[in-house]
Amino acid sequence: MFLYDSLAGSRGISTIQISRQHPLGLAGARVAAEAIAQDICENYQLDCEWADEEETELRFRGSGVHGSLILDEDNLQLDVHLGLMLLPVRSVLEQEILDYVDNRLPCPKRV
């Protein structure tokens, strides 16, 4: 019997991952993350909330998309998981996210 999981191996295709170093420190990164959260909530109709009391992981969810922004003293890691309906525009969304991060955050180096 042949078993087929239609989503097997699609995680890489449906996930956008961005890592950056930043000079903000953890407190500054939190302030930047709050501004990002407010912006994406208003402009993209996403729900955002801190996942932990230390406010180092900001989770977001919306129609066809979910993900997290993880912060530490020197780095940020953004993971965006796209639903099936957004896969055809993945490259456009990825470029928009890259442009947003590059223009909004003082992150000189890609990790």
MDTraj code that builds the backbone (N, CA, C; nanometers):
import mdtraj as md
import numpy as np

residues = "MET PHE LEU TYR ASP SER LEU ALA GLY SER ARG GLY ILE SER THR ILE GLN ILE SER ARG GLN HIS PRO LEU GLY LEU ALA GLY ALA ARG VAL ALA ALA GLU ALA ILE ALA GLN ASP ILE CYS GLU ASN TYR GLN LEU ASP CYS GLU TRP ALA ASP GLU GLU GLU THR GLU LEU ARG PHE ARG GLY SER GLY VAL HIS GLY SER LEU ILE LEU ASP GLU ASP ASN LEU GLN LEU ASP VAL HIS LEU GLY LEU MET LEU LEU PRO VAL ARG SER VAL LEU GLU GLN GLU ILE LEU ASP TYR VAL ASP ASN ARG LEU PRO CYS PRO LYS ARG VAL".split()
xyz = np.array([
    [0.0845, -0.1181, 0.0000],
    [0.0000, 0.0000, 0.0000],
    [0.0886, 0.1238, 0.0000],
    [0.0549, 0.2215, -0.0805],
    [0.1317, 0.3444, -0.0953],
    [0.0653, 0.4553, -0.0139],
    [0.1388, 0.5107, 0.0789],
    [0.0876, 0.6228, 0.1585],
    [0.1530, 0.7503, 0.1100],
    [0.0737, 0.8526, 0.0946],
    [0.1246, 0.9789, 0.0436],
    [0.0768, 1.0921, 0.1338],
    [0.1693, 1.1683, 0.1832],
    [0.1364, 1.2865, 0.2625],
    [0.1579, 1.4070, 0.1721],
    [0.0508, 1.4721, 0.1331],
    [0.0607, 1.5816, 0.0373],
    [0.1414, 1.6993, 0.0909],
    [0.1563, 1.7098, 0.2214],
    [0.2320, 1.8204, 0.2785],
    [0.3758, 1.7832, 0.3104],
    [0.4127, 1.6584, 0.2927],
    [0.5490, 1.6165, 0.3222],
    [0.6451, 1.6902, 0.2305],
    [0.7461, 1.7491, 0.2891],
    [0.8462, 1.8206, 0.2116],
    [0.8057, 1.9603, 0.1699],
    [0.6846, 2.0017, 0.1994],
    [0.6411, 2.1351, 0.1578],
    [0.6734, 2.2425, 0.2611],
    [0.7239, 2.2034, 0.3759],
    [0.7531, 2.3004, 0.4808],
    [0.8524, 2.4052, 0.4337],
    [0.9541, 2.3639, 0.3597],
    [1.0517, 2.4589, 0.3092],
    [0.9916, 2.5565, 0.2102],
    [0.9025, 2.5099, 0.1283],
    [0.8380, 2.5953, 0.0294],
    [0.7440, 2.6948, 0.0969],
    [0.6763, 2.6521, 0.2014],
    [0.5752, 2.7371, 0.2640],
    [0.6298, 2.8245, 0.3757],
    [0.7594, 2.8159, 0.4044],
    [0.8170, 2.8923, 0.5144],
    [0.9179, 2.9944, 0.4636],
    [0.9037, 3.1155, 0.5113],
    [1.0006, 3.2214, 0.4843],
    [1.0757, 3.2446, 0.6153],
    [1.2077, 3.2329, 0.6108],
    [1.2899, 3.2534, 0.7302],
    [1.3893, 3.3654, 0.7046],
    [1.3941, 3.4583, 0.7982],
    [1.4861, 3.5716, 0.7875],
    [1.5576, 3.5862, 0.9212],
    [1.6889, 3.5944, 0.9158],
    [1.7702, 3.6161, 1.0360],
    [1.8537, 3.7415, 1.0157],
    [1.8635, 3.8214, 1.1201],
    [1.9438, 3.9432, 1.1150],
    [2.0133, 3.9652, 1.2488],
    [2.1326, 4.0215, 1.2418],
    [2.1960, 4.0731, 1.3623],
    [2.1464, 4.2160, 1.3786],
    [2.1403, 4.2629, 1.5028],
    [2.0975, 4.4011, 1.5269],
    [2.1791, 4.4610, 1.6412],
    [2.1934, 4.5920, 1.6427],
    [2.2687, 4.6601, 1.7482],
    [2.1803, 4.7161, 1.8596],
    [2.0546, 4.6739, 1.8667],
    [1.9564, 4.7382, 1.9544],
    [1.9604, 4.6912, 2.0988],
    [2.0166, 4.5744, 2.1250],
    [2.0012, 4.5150, 2.2575],
    [1.8604, 4.4594, 2.2692],
    [1.8357, 4.3840, 2.3742],
    [1.7055, 4.3193, 2.3882],
    [1.5932, 4.4204, 2.4097],
    [1.6167, 4.5211, 2.4933],
    [1.5121, 4.6210, 2.5193],
    [1.4765, 4.6978, 2.3925],
    [1.5759, 4.7384, 2.3163],
    [1.5513, 4.8099, 2.1912],
    [1.4827, 4.7226, 2.0881],
    [1.5205, 4.5948, 2.0854],
    [1.4572, 4.5007, 1.9922],
    [1.3104, 4.4813, 2.0268],
    [1.2782, 4.4807, 2.1564],
    [1.1371, 4.4694, 2.1975],
    [1.0568, 4.5893, 2.1491],
    [1.1141, 4.7093, 2.1636],
    [1.0457, 4.8308, 2.1183],
    [1.0218, 4.8228, 1.9671],
    [1.1238, 4.7807, 1.8927],
    [1.1093, 4.7660, 1.7476],
    [1.0035, 4.6611, 1.7143],
    [1.0032, 4.5503, 1.7882],
    [0.9044, 4.4442, 1.7641],
    [0.7632, 4.4945, 1.7921],
    [0.7463, 4.5757, 1.8945],
    [0.6145, 4.6330, 1.9241],
    [0.5673, 4.7207, 1.8088],
    [0.6591, 4.8002, 1.7520],
    [0.6235, 4.8853, 1.6381],
    [0.5867, 4.8003, 1.5171],
    [0.6615, 4.6933, 1.4947],
    [0.6318, 4.6020, 1.3850],
    [0.4945, 4.5388, 1.4060],
    [0.4676, 4.4943, 1.5287],
    [0.3392, 4.4309, 1.5597],
    [0.2240, 4.5259, 1.5327],
    [0.2382, 4.6495, 1.5767],
    [0.1315, 4.7470, 1.5537],
    [0.1111, 4.7693, 1.4040],
    [0.2209, 4.7793, 1.3314],
    [0.2142, 4.8028, 1.1879],
    [0.1468, 4.6863, 1.1151],
    [0.1895, 4.5628, 1.1437],
    [0.1312, 4.4497, 1.0714],
    [-0.0122, 4.4217, 1.1140],
    [-0.0453, 4.4517, 1.2387],
    [-0.1845, 4.4347, 1.2827],
    [-0.2765, 4.5298, 1.2068],
    [-0.2325, 4.6535, 1.1906],
    [-0.3145, 4.7533, 1.1236],
    [-0.3182, 4.7322, 0.9721],
    [-0.2039, 4.7050, 0.9116],
    [-0.1953, 4.7005, 0.7653],
    [-0.2276, 4.5646, 0.7045],
    [-0.2092, 4.4570, 0.7813],
    [-0.2283, 4.3236, 0.7244],
    [-0.3319, 4.2397, 0.7997],
    [-0.4021, 4.3008, 0.8915],
    [-0.5080, 4.2341, 0.9678],
    [-0.4583, 4.1049, 1.0338],
    [-0.3440, 4.1133, 1.0999],
    [-0.2898, 3.9996, 1.1736],
    [-0.3082, 4.0223, 1.3228],
    [-0.3258, 3.9142, 1.3965],
    [-0.3295, 3.9200, 1.5421],
    [-0.1885, 3.8912, 1.5930],
    [-0.1401, 3.9725, 1.6853],
    [-0.0055, 3.9569, 1.7402],
    [-0.0124, 3.9501, 1.8913],
    [0.0755, 3.8667, 1.9497],
    [0.0849, 3.8600, 2.0945],
    [0.2210, 3.8039, 2.1337],
    [0.2674, 3.8451, 2.2509],
    [0.3916, 3.7905, 2.3039],
    [0.3642, 3.6487, 2.3527],
    [0.4546, 3.5574, 2.3222],
    [0.4376, 3.4169, 2.3590],
    [0.4925, 3.3867, 2.4973],
    [0.5723, 3.4771, 2.5521],
    [0.6362, 3.4516, 2.6814],
    [0.6427, 3.5799, 2.7637],
    [0.6639, 3.5644, 2.8919],
    [0.6709, 3.6790, 2.9822],
    [0.7945, 3.7651, 2.9580],
    [0.9011, 3.7058, 2.9079],
    [1.0239, 3.7803, 2.8817],
    [1.0130, 3.8665, 2.7563],
    [0.9051, 3.8495, 2.6819],
    [0.8803, 3.9217, 2.5579],
    [0.9966, 3.9057, 2.4606],
    [1.0320, 3.7802, 2.4344],
    [1.1368, 3.7502, 2.3366],
    [1.0814, 3.6801, 2.2136],
    [0.9549, 3.6391, 2.2178],
    [0.8926, 3.5765, 2.1011],
    [0.7562, 3.6385, 2.0765],
    [0.7444, 3.7035, 1.9632],
    [0.6193, 3.7650, 1.9220],
    [0.5562, 3.6743, 1.8166],
    [0.4363, 3.6274, 1.8430],
    [0.3663, 3.5403, 1.7483],
    [0.2578, 3.6191, 1.6771],
    [0.2367, 3.5844, 1.5522],
    [0.1321, 3.6501, 1.4743],
    [0.0560, 3.5459, 1.3934],
    [-0.0690, 3.5786, 1.3649],
    [-0.1561, 3.4865, 1.2924],
    [-0.2597, 3.5689, 1.2167],
    [-0.2903, 3.5216, 1.0970],
    [-0.3924, 3.5847, 1.0162],
    [-0.4450, 3.4842, 0.9155],
    [-0.5252, 3.5311, 0.8243],
    [-0.5837, 3.4446, 0.7235],
    [-0.4744, 3.3943, 0.6298],
    [-0.4439, 3.2653, 0.6390],
    [-0.3462, 3.2036, 0.5505],
    [-0.2015, 3.2229, 0.5882],
    [-0.1754, 3.2763, 0.7057],
    [-0.0370, 3.3006, 0.7466],
    [-0.0250, 3.2966, 0.8984],
    [0.0867, 3.2469, 0.9472],
    [0.1202, 3.2566, 1.0891],
    [0.2714, 3.2510, 1.1015],
    [0.3208, 3.2938, 1.2165],
    [0.4649, 3.2908, 1.2345],
    [0.5072, 3.3521, 1.3650],
    [0.6390, 3.3764, 1.3746],
    [0.6939, 3.4324, 1.4976],
    [0.8162, 3.5161, 1.4677],
    [0.8400, 3.6107, 1.5569],
    [0.9601, 3.6924, 1.5560],
    [1.0284, 3.6679, 1.6897],
    [1.1467, 3.6062, 1.6852],
    [1.2190, 3.5704, 1.8069],
    [1.3377, 3.6648, 1.8210],
    [1.3507, 3.7216, 1.9405],
    [1.4521, 3.8232, 1.9675],
    [1.5511, 3.7757, 2.0729],
    [1.6755, 3.8224, 2.0608],
    [1.7711, 3.8145, 2.1703],
    [1.8565, 3.9413, 2.1654],
    [1.9609, 3.9465, 2.2437],
    [2.0437, 4.0670, 2.2535],
    [2.0988, 4.1141, 2.1194],
    [2.1339, 4.0208, 2.0331],
    [2.2061, 4.0544, 1.9099],
    [2.1365, 4.0157, 1.7806],
    [2.0349, 3.9293, 1.7872],
    [1.9775, 3.8724, 1.6661],
    [1.8258, 3.8731, 1.6697],
    [1.7696, 3.8677, 1.5497],
    [1.6271, 3.8416, 1.5379],
    [1.6077, 3.7325, 1.4344],
    [1.5066, 3.6513, 1.4568],
    [1.4721, 3.5419, 1.3662],
    [1.3237, 3.5543, 1.3357],
    [1.2917, 3.5716, 1.2095],
    [1.1536, 3.5825, 1.1659],
    [1.1180, 3.4585, 1.0854],
    [1.0133, 3.3891, 1.1266],
    [0.9622, 3.2722, 1.0560],
    [0.8182, 3.3005, 1.0162],
    [0.7910, 3.2918, 0.8879],
    [0.6572, 3.3157, 0.8349],
    [0.6131, 3.1888, 0.7624],
    [0.5020, 3.1318, 0.8062],
    [0.4479, 3.0094, 0.7468],
    [0.3249, 3.0462, 0.6645],
    [0.3319, 3.0177, 0.5364],
    [0.2245, 3.0537, 0.4444],
    [0.1296, 2.9373, 0.4228],
    [0.0024, 2.9692, 0.4140],
    [-0.0973, 2.8695, 0.3803],
    [-0.0969, 2.8424, 0.2304],
    [-0.1701, 2.7429, 0.1912],
    [-0.1735, 2.6970, 0.0529],
    [-0.2111, 2.8085, -0.0453],
    [-0.3054, 2.8920, -0.0089],
    [-0.3525, 2.9965, -0.1001],
    [-0.2474, 3.1047, -0.1251],
    [-0.1515, 3.1200, -0.0335],
    [-0.0488, 3.2228, -0.0508],
    [0.0782, 3.1703, -0.1175],
    [0.0886, 3.0410, -0.1374],
    [0.2089, 2.9845, -0.1989],
    [0.2398, 3.0411, -0.3380],
    [0.1403, 3.0666, -0.4218],
    [0.1729, 3.1218, -0.5540],
    [0.2401, 3.2596, -0.5495],
    [0.2217, 3.3339, -0.4414],
    [0.2823, 3.4675, -0.4305],
    [0.3940, 3.4707, -0.3261],
    [0.4491, 3.3545, -0.2951],
    [0.5530, 3.3437, -0.1923],
    [0.6714, 3.4357, -0.2202],
    [0.7217, 3.4354, -0.3429],
    [0.8412, 3.5151, -0.3733],
    [0.8130, 3.6645, -0.3589],
    [0.6944, 3.7079, -0.3960],
    [0.6569, 3.8488, -0.3802],
    [0.6491, 3.8843, -0.2319],
    [0.5843, 3.7990, -0.1539],
    [0.5739, 3.8229, -0.0100],
    [0.7113, 3.8227, 0.0563],
    [0.7967, 3.7293, 0.0173],
    [0.9302, 3.7225, 0.0751],
    [1.0082, 3.8511, 0.0472],
    [0.9991, 3.9025, -0.0747],
    [1.0694, 4.0267, -0.1072],
    [1.0121, 4.1439, -0.0289],
    [0.8811, 4.1493, -0.0121],
    [0.8198, 4.2558, 0.0668],
    [0.8654, 4.2497, 0.2125],
    [0.8742, 4.1291, 0.2675],
    [0.9188, 4.1121, 0.4051],
    [1.0652, 4.1529, 0.4186],
    [1.1488, 4.1113, 0.3244],
    [1.2902, 4.1499, 0.3269],
    [1.3060, 4.3014, 0.3195],
    [1.2327, 4.3646, 0.2298],
    [1.2382, 4.5102, 0.2176],
    [1.1925, 4.5772, 0.3461],
    [1.0854, 4.5260, 0.4057],
    [1.0330, 4.5821, 0.5298],
    [1.1377, 4.5744, 0.6405],
    [1.1955, 4.4571, 0.6585],
    [1.2966, 4.4386, 0.7640],
    [1.4179, 4.5280, 0.7378],
    [1.4638, 4.5315, 0.6136],
    [1.5816, 4.6111, 0.5803],
    [1.5571, 4.7609, 0.5967],
    [1.4351, 4.8066, 0.5717],
    [1.4056, 4.9491, 0.5815],
    [1.3630, 4.9945, 0.7208],
    [1.3106, 4.9041, 0.8025],
    [1.2564, 4.9423, 0.9331],
    [1.3494, 4.9162, 1.0499],
    [1.4435, 4.8253, 1.0327],
    [1.5295, 4.7885, 1.1445],
    [1.6752, 4.8154, 1.1099],
    [1.7505, 4.8672, 1.2052],
    [1.8939, 4.8870, 1.1808],
    [1.9693, 4.7560, 1.1979],
    [1.9616, 4.6704, 1.0977],
    [2.0242, 4.5395, 1.1022],
    [2.1302, 4.5326, 0.9929],
    [2.2532, 4.5608, 1.0262],
    [2.3556, 4.5733, 0.9240],
    [2.3965, 4.4437, 0.8561],
    [2.3814, 4.3295, 0.9226],
    [2.4333, 4.2043, 0.8667],
    [2.3246, 4.0992, 0.8603],
    [2.3274, 4.0241, 0.7526],
    [2.2410, 3.9067, 0.7440],
    [2.3134, 3.7925, 0.8098],
    [2.2416, 3.7124, 0.8853],
    [2.3026, 3.6000, 0.9559],
    [2.2923, 3.4760, 0.8700],
])
top = md.Topology()
chain = top.add_chain()
for i, resn in enumerate(residues, 1):
    res = top.add_residue(resn, chain, resSeq=i)
    for name in ("N", "CA", "C"):
        top.add_atom(name, md.element.get_by_symbol(name[0]), res)
traj = md.Trajectory(xyz[None], top)
